[in-house]
Amino acid sequence: MPYRRSFRRPGFSRRSQPTLARRQGGTGATFSGSVGLIRHSLGSSFDLATREAVCTPLVQYNPTLHGTPVALDGSSTKVLANTITDEGSRVDFVRVNITITQSDTSKNNTVYIGTISTSFNEGQLSAALMTTNFKNFIASNADGEMSASGTPQTYSVDEYTFKDIQQHNIRGLLTPQFQLYSGRVITVNQVIPLPRKNRRSQNGSFFGLVFLNDSGPDGSDVNIRIDRFFKEIPADVV
């Protein structure tokens, strides 16, 4: 039977969620009171080897790659199958569904999840600082448009605890700790309010999750499935 566990970061209080939900309507609401909303939904899955970590985006600013919202039968709003927002748009919260499974059920796995949140002041850091601050989990172009590199990096709890600069920029990676063994499945289903600096889309804005498989030399790969859903309120919608 899947093991369900709540994933919470500091500042993501249960108390704030009803207020945020009222502003946009629930993530599954058929009508939220505003016209011109854009529903975003994207699912992806990947394997992560032991002693490796990777970042996957939740909400990211990139007007170049935003795309044109399309009408969809059965939806009261237009939709986009990506996690990208346009200039000046607002997103208050994102729903995530995560499933983590073992590739080898005879092994023991230890998985950690942290967050990366950047804004305009990190939007045009040099390549060297991207390595120092973020371990190349994310990248920035000359216009300050952020993206997840998508390439797993060799990483471990030991390296993270040694590097206080990365602890500052990759938040909460050590809590909670997810243990998988004997085919145990980890599932997370949670609405996460965006950090305040990411709610209004602007140069350098990026919010994503970092997954670390630190299962040691005797561990195995894990498969991670993540689905993301959020509503984008364009800048011209009051």
KOLDRENLO-270280 format. One record per atom (N, C-alpha, C): x, y, z; residue in one letter. Coordinates in steps of 0.001 Angstrom, whole numbers, padded with zeros to 6 digits, always signed. Layout:
N
XYZa
...
***
This chain:
238
+000857-001196+000000m
+000000+000000+000000m
+000896+001249+000000m
+000594+002243-000843p
+001436+003431-000888p
+001513+004116+000467p
+002691+004682+000733y
+002901+005428+001960y
+002714+006897+001649y
+001776+007541+002312r
+001487+008945+002051r
+002116+009803+003140r
+002779+010857+002685r
+003429+011717+003645r
+003315+013169+003195r
+003042+014030+004119s
+002922+015448+003793s
+004304+016050+003600s
+004433+016869+002572f
+005695+017545+002280f
+005497+019024+002519f
+006136+019573+003515r
+005948+020975+003854r
+007288+021669+004043r
+007363+022866+003533r
+008543+023699+003688r
+008218+024794+004688r
+009239+025367+005356p
+008992+026480+006261p
+008253+027615+005553p
+007209+028119+006178g
+006419+029191+005599g
+005221+028713+004806g
+005155+027423+004512f
+004023+026894+003764f
+002992+026398+004765f
+002296+027305+005397s
+001393+026930+006475s
+000047+026495+005927s
-000550+025538+006621r
-001892+025090+006248r
-002880+026246+006343r
-002653+027147+007286r
-003601+028220+007537r
-003753+029152+006337r
-002670+029340+005540s
-002721+030295+004443s
-003437+029748+003224s
-003617+028447+003126q
-004149+027869+001898q
-005590+028274+001592q
-006522+028294+002557p
-007883+028690+002208p
-007959+030090+001624p
-007185+031051+002182t
-007193+032413+001667t
-006709+032440+000233t
-005614+031744-000042l
-005094+031697-001392l
-006088+031041-002337l
-006709+029972-001874a
-007672+029267-002720a
-008845+030162-003069a
-009293+030988-002125r
-010427+031868-002400r
-010092+032884-003484r
-008799+033278-003574r
-008425+034295-004550r
-008528+033776-005976r
-008229+032499-006180q
-008255+031955-007528q
-009315+030876-007710q
-009897+030395-006633g
-010701+029188-006681g
-009766+028004-006509g
-010286+026852-006091g
-009443+025678-005924g
-008810+025255-007236g
-007789+024414-007160t
-007110+024008-008384t
-008030+023248-009320t
-009107+022693-008793g
-010061+021980-009637g
-011353+022743-009854g
-011413+024007-009431a
-012652+024777-009538a
-013035+024984-010996a
-014338+024914-011292t
-014804+025130-012659t
-014932+026609-012972t
-015001+027446-011942f
-015073+028888-012159f
-014445+029581-010970f
-013616+030599-011220s
-012901+031249-010132s
-013203+032732-010025s
-014125+033226-010841g
-014504+034625-010716g
-013724+035557-011617g
-012612+035091-012191s
-011806+035923-013080s
-011832+035342-014484s
-011871+036203-015473v
-011798+035738-016856v
-010356+035845-017319v
-010016+035062-018330g
-008671+035153-018875g
-007638+034339-018134g
-008058+033521-017167l
-007110+032662-016466l
-006537+031622-017406l
-005354+031152-017093i
-004706+030093-017868i
-004401+028942-016917i
-004913+027771-017223r
-004615+026589-016423r
-003366+025904-016977r
-002444+025603-016089h
-001221+024891-016466h
-001241+023496-015851h
-000816+022517-016621s
-000695+021148-016123s
+000450+020469-016867s
+001320+019817-016119l
+002446+019117-016740l
+002864+017951-015861l
+002997+016789-016466g
+003502+015614-015771g
+004797+015146-016406g
+005695+014619-015583s
+006954+014094-016094s
+007460+013029-015133s
+008316+012170-015631s
+008917+011140-014789s
+010359+010940-015206s
+011184+010496-014270f
+012601+010310-014543f
+013197+009367-013512f
+014302+008746-013883d
+015062+007905-012966d
+016193+008723-012363d
+016490+008455-011110l
+017558+009174-010415l
+018454+008167-009717l
+019727+008161-010117a
+020682+007214-009556a
+021088+007621-008145a
+021623+006681-007388t
+022085+006989-006042t
+023253+007965-006082t
+023276+008856-005085r
+024252+009929-004982r
+024141+010919-006142r
+022910+011110-006633e
+022652+012130-007638e
+021435+012958-007222e
+021400+014199-007729a
+020278+015092-007455a
+019940+015858-008729a
+018674+016288-008835v
+018225+017033-010003v
+017116+017984-009570v
+016967+019075-010306c
+015902+020043-010028c
+014843+019953-011117c
+013582+019991-010713t
+012475+020033-011666t
+011630+021272-011381t
+011240+022029-012398p
+010530+023295-012169p
+009076+023087-011746p
+008604+023979-010892l
+007184+024051-010561l
+006533+025218-011285l
+007096+026422-011104v
+006621+027623-011799v
+007843+028439-012195v
+007957+028808-013466q
+009130+029551-013914q
+008739+030641-014894q
+009411+031784-014790y
+009173+032914-015684y
+010018+032761-016938y
+009360+032776-018100n
+010087+032755-019363n
+009124+033165-020478n
+008990+034488-020735p
+008042+034942-021760p
+008386+034431-023152p
+009659+034113-023386t
+010057+033598-024693t
+009432+032243-024969t
+009360+031382-023937l
+008877+030018-024106l
+007465+029809-023560l
+006803+030894-023153h
+005488+030778-022521h
+004488+030052-023404h
+004442+030396-024655g
+003508+029758-025575g
+002157+030450-025609g
+001301+029999-026530t
-000035+030564-026700t
-001066+029645-026074t
-001801+030114-025073p
-002836+029272-024457p
-003875+028831-025482p
-004358+027614-025328v
-005329+027067-026275v
-006615+026692-025552v
-007711+026758-026288a
-009005+026340-025743a
-009042+024818-025663a
-009738+024312-024653l
-009864+022868-024467l
-011297+022542-024084l
-011910+021638-024835d
-013269+021236-024535d
-013339+020667-023115d
-014278+021170-022334g
-014415+020727-020954g
-013744+021639-019956g
-012994+022628-020443s
-012333+023589-019550s
-012940+024967-019747s
-013171+025671-018642s
-013730+027016-018725s
-012670+028052-019052s
-011394+027657-019060t
-010303+028581-019375t
-009422+027956-020450t
-008529+028756-020984k
-007527+028231-021893k
-006427+027542-021079k
-005651+026696-021752v
-004702+025849-021033v
-003337+025863-021705v
-002317+025476-020913l
-000962+025282-021411l
-000371+024052-020731l
+000307+023228-021496a
+000960+022036-020945a
+002426+022345-020659a
+002643+023303-019756n
+003999+023633-019325n
+003943+024280-017946n
+005094+024686-017431t
+005171+025322-016106t
+005646+026769-016223t
+005435+027386-017381i
+006051+028679-017706i
+005016+029793-017674i
+005368+030910-017025t
+004479+032056-016923t
+005014+033234-017727t
+004118+034184-018005d
+004438+035349-018827d
+004732+036554-017928d
+005195+037614-018549e
+005554+038848-017851e
+004374+039385-017048e
+004586+039622-015753g
+003585+040251-014906g
+002468+039362-014426g
+002436+038096-014852s
+001385+037185-014393s
+001533+036875-012908s
+000440+036433-012294r
+000475+036066-010873r
+000068+034611-010705r
+000806+033910-009854v
+000459+032549-009449v
+000584+032494-007939v
-000472+032063-007277d
-000457+032049-005814d
-000051+030695-005239d
-000423+029617-005901f
-000073+028308-005368f
-000017+027286-006488f
+000627+026177-006218v
+000761+025090-007186v
+000464+023774-006472v
-000293+022918-007128r
-000544+021579-006584r
+000455+020608-007188r
+001047+019780-006327v
+001988+018766-006810v
+001537+017385-006349v
+001613+016426-007255n
+001440+015014-006943n
+002756+014322-007275n
+003343+013660-006290i
+004646+013024-006465i
+004535+011554-006077i
+005112+010691-006897t
+005210+009269-006584t
+006664+008838-006755t
+007219+008194-005744i
+008609+007730-005781i
+008611+006224-005570i
+009211+005494-006509t
+009267+004036-006429t
+010703+003558-006600t
+010963+002335-006161q
+012287+001736-006264q
+012460+000976-007582q
+013680+000991-008120s
+013976+000148-009275s
+014371-001261-008835s
+014850-001382-007595d
+015257-002674-007039d
+014703-002764-005621d
+013665-003567-005441t
+012993-003629-004143t
+013789-004390-003083t
+014913-004973-003465s
+015767-005641-002475s
+016725-004657-001809s
+016771-003422-002306k
+017661-002392-001766k
+016892-001457-000837k
+017652-000656-000109n
+017073+000428+000682n
+017432+001758+000030n
+016460+002655-000044n
+016691+003968-000643n
+016319+005082+000322n
+017098+006158+000269t
+016819+007351+001046t
+016748+008539+000097t
+015597+009215+000090v
+015368+010316-000835v
+015029+011576-000045v
+015544+012706-000518y
+015281+014000+000105y
+014708+014953-000943y
+013886+015911-000494i
+013298+016911-001395i
+013505+018300-000802i
+014092+019205-001578g
+014271+020591-001167g
+013682+021531-002203g
+013827+022834-001983t
+013276+023833-002901t
+014347+024827-003324t
+014183+025341-004529i
+014968+026480-005016i
+013994+027577-005410i
+014220+028773-004900s
+013395+029930-005220s
+014317+031092-005566s
+014188+031619-006791t
+015010+032755-007202t
+014126+033883-007711t
+014689+035094-007690s
+013980+036252-008217s
+014967+037099-009010s
+014617+038373-009239f
+015402+039206-010156f
+016861+039348-009747f
+017166+039305-008440n
+018545+039508-008010n
+019443+038325-008337n
+018843+037134-008584e
+019639+035978-008993e
+019525+035708-010493e
+018757+036537-011195g
+018397+036241-012574g
+019520+036310-013576g
+020592+037006-013264q
+021679+037128-014223q
+023029+036852-013565q
+023064+035876-012688l
+024327+035487-012063l
+025245+034848-013100l
+026537+034965-012869s
+027505+034357-013768s
+027419+032840-013686s
+027958+032170-014693a
+027963+030703-014704a
+028693+030159-013484a
+029756+030846-013069a
+030512+030391-011904a
+029661+030434-010644a
+028844+031494-010493l
+027994+031600-009310l
+026832+030612-009368l
+026374+030269-010561m
+025356+029230-010676m
+025891+027905-010137m
+027168+027658-010367t
+027792+026445-009838t
+027959+026545-008328t
+028482+027668-007857t
+028734+027841-006428t
+027453+027858-005611t
+026455+028586-006091n
+025232+028781-005313n
+024212+027654-005480n
+024125+027101-006702f
+023033+026186-007012f
+023485+024842-007574f
+024804+024582-007572k
+025314+023282-008027k
+024874+022965-009470k
+024634+024011-010262n
+024211+023856-011656n
+022872+023138-011804n
+022056+023147-010751f
+020717+022584-010878f
+019833+023464-011756f
+020115+024779-011777i
+019368+025717-012600i
+020339+026522-013443i
+019791+027206-014449a
+020609+028025-015340a
+019870+029322-015641a
+020622+030340-016067s
+020044+031637-016406s
+020646+032115-017714s
+019792+032674-018601n
+020339+033248-019829n
+020583+034743-019663n
+021004+035415-020735a
+021375+036827-020658a
+020195+037723-020311a
+018971+037247-020557d
+017769+038023-020248d
+017240+037741-018845d
+017948+036891-018095g
+017488+036572-016747g
+016347+035588-016717g
+016166+034827-017798e
+015129+033794-017830e
+015713+032509-017267e
+015090+032010-016201m
+015623+030871-015478m
+015062+029567-016020m
+015835+028499-015851s
+015368+027175-016247s
+016073+026134-015399s
+015456+024961-015281a
+016113+023833-014635a
+017028+023175-015662a
+018241+022836-015259s
+019175+022257-016213s
+018695+020894-016703s
+017984+020162-015835g
+017475+018848-016207g
+018519+017755-016192g
+019755+018110-015912t
+020843+017134-015880t
+021163+016769-014436t
+021029+015501-014054p
+021381+015118-012679p
+022850+015422-012380p
+023080+015920-011176q
+024427+016232-010722q
+024829+015252-009621q
+026093+014866-009620t
+026594+014053-008516t
+026496+014870-007233t
+025818+014334-006224y
+025546+015110-005014y
+025267+014155-003870y
+025428+014641-002653s
+025190+013819-001465s
+024837+014711-000290s
+024304+014102+000758v
+024014+014833+001991v
+025296+015420+002570v
+026392+014668+002506d
+027661+015172+003030d
+028073+016466+002342d
+028002+016496+001002e
+028381+017713+000280e
+027465+018868+000641e
+026174+018595+000729y
+025216+019645+001073y
+025499+020239+002451y
+025800+019399+003416t
+026028+019898+004778t
+027361+020632+004907t
+028315+020343+004028f
+029581+021065+004041f
+029433+022485+003486f
+028503+022688+002556k
+028454+023925+001781k
+027297+024806+002235k
+027600+025745+003120d
+026562+026605+003678d
+025936+027519+002629d
+026675+027879+001584i
+026096+028718+000531i
+024988+027964-000188i
+025204+026697-000455q
+024164+025896-001107q
+023012+025597-000161q
+023280+025469+001121q
+022184+025306+002078q
+021279+026533+002075q
+021872+027716+001889h
+021090+028954+001847h
+020218+029026+000600h
+020725+028506-000518n
+020021+028626-001794n
+019173+027412-002154n
+019471+026263-001555i
+018661+025057-001751i
+018059+024740-000393i
+016841+025137-000175r
+016264+025150+001165r
+015644+023803+001548r
+015847+023442+002824g
+015111+022339+003422g
+015370+020982+002834g
+016560+020748+002262l
+016795+019493+001557l
+016829+018286+002490l
+017146+018481+003748l
+017311+017338+004652l
+016042+016948+005393l
+014986+017760+005283t
+013733+017467+005989t
+012558+017711+005055t
+011715+016717+004818p
+011728+015397+005446p
+012649+014422+004719p
+012873+013290+005364q
+013637+012195+004783q
+012661+011071+004421q
+012743+010581+003184f
+011836+009536+002712f
+012598+008223+002594f
+012112+007176+003269q
+012741+005864+003255q
+011912+004903+002404q
+012591+004225+001472l
+011931+003229+000628l
+012632+001893+000798l
+011842+000832+000987y
+012395-000509+001135y
+011277-001519+000866y
+011662-002689+000386s
+010716-003785+000133s
+009538-003369-000744s
+009805-002509-001727g
+008758-002087-002645g
+007858-000986-002131g
+008182-000409-000992r
+007386+000680-000438r
+007335+001847-001425r
+006170+002458-001564v
+005973+003577-002480v
+005702+004844-001670v
+006380+005918-002021i
+006136+007210-001383i
+005231+008040-002279i
+004141+008583-001733t
+003265+009478-002491t
+003088+010781-001722t
+003105+011875-002445v
+002894+013204-001874v
+001849+013903-002723v
+000839+014459-002077n
-000214+015216-002758n
-000451+016473-001939n
+000020+017610-002450q
-000008+018811-001623q
-000152+020078-002454q
-000852+021055-001896v
-000920+022397-002458v
+000150+023243-001773v
+001051+023824-002565i
+002171+024595-002025i
+001998+026064-002403i
+001803+026958-001440p
+001810+028391-001753p
+003189+028810-002266p
+003232+029640-003272l
+004511+030112-003784l
+005154+031088-002805l
+006488+031084-002715p
+007157+032136-001950p
+006733+033509-002473p
+006700+034478-001608r
+006182+035793-001985r
+006894+036363-003213r
+008201+036163-003310k
+008942+036767-004412k
+008675+036101-005759k
+007990+034947-005745n
+007694+034247-006992n
+006245+034396-007442n
+005421+035045-006649r
+003999+035103-006994r
+003725+036001-008189r
+004520+037047-008371r
+004381+037906-009540r
+005535+037609-010486r
+005239+037178-011712s
+006263+036762-012665s
+007104+037949-013112s
+008395+037793-012976q
+009310+038853-013354q
+010665+038251-013685q
+011551+039084-014179n
+012890+038665-014527n
+013530+037873-013393n
+014012+036665-013704g
+014745+035853-012730g
+013894+034955-011854g
+012561+034975-012013s
+011704+034204-011108s
+011695+032723-011481s
+011955+031885-010475f
+011947+030429-010647f
+011628+029790-009309f
+010759+028781-009332f
+010445+028011-008127f
+010405+026541-008531f
+011238+025722-007889g
+011306+024318-008257g
+011692+023432-007093g
+011619+022131-007318l
+011974+021133-006320l
+013280+020450-006700l
+014106+020182-005695v
+015337+019418-005875v
+015136+018040-005243v
+015366+016995-006018f
+015281+015623-005537f
+016699+015060-005398f
+017000+014489-004242l
+018303+013875-003983l
+018108+012417-003584l
+018740+011521-004325n
+018758+010095-003982n
+020103+009803-003341n
+020142+009814-002018d
+021401+009579-001296d
+021307+008225-000601d
+021362+007178-001403s
+021146+005822-000887s
+022444+005056-000653s
+023577+005720-000847g
+024851+005065-000582g
+025275+004132-001702g
+026455+003545-001583p
+026988+002691-002648p
+026180+001421-002883p
+025405+000995-001900d
+024603-000224-002046d
+023157+000069-002426d
+022866+001328-002723g
+021504+001698-003081g
+021226+001451-004547g
+020038+001842-004992s
+019623+001645-006377s
+018962+002912-006895s
+018658+002909-008192d
+017926+004020-008783d
+016515+004094-008199d
+015955+005282-008211v
+014532+005451-007902v
+013864+006117-009098v
+012579+005834-009273n
+011801+006502-010310n
+010893+007524-009647n
+010904+008728-010178i
+010110+009831-009622i
+009121+010309-010674i
+007863+010336-010307r
+006800+010879-011147r
+006260+012122-010450r
+006196+013247-011190i
+005670+014478-010611i
+004682+015120-011575i
+003521+015488-011039d
+002498+016207-011791d
+002280+017553-011119d
+002205+018601-011932r
+002060+019961-011417r
+000831+020624-012042r
+000064+021355-011218f
-001128+022050-011688f
-001158+023434-011040f
-001384+024472-011836f
-001572+025803-011238f
-002335+026701-012206f
-002868+027793-011651k
-003572+028797-012439k
-002708+030044-012558k
-002544+030499-013778e
-001820+031745-014051e
-002832+032860-014279e
-002691+033947-013534i
-003539+035127-013720i
-002735+036145-014513i
-003040+036344-015796p
-002272+037282-016612p
-002290+038702-016033p
-001305+039484-016432a
-001154+040834-015893a
-002351+041729-016190a
-003075+041461-017298d
-004203+042308-017660d
-005514+041876-017020d
-005466+040857-016145v
-006657+040421-015424v
-006607+041001-014017v
-007631+041719-013631v
-007657+042361-012312v
-007837+041299-011234v
***
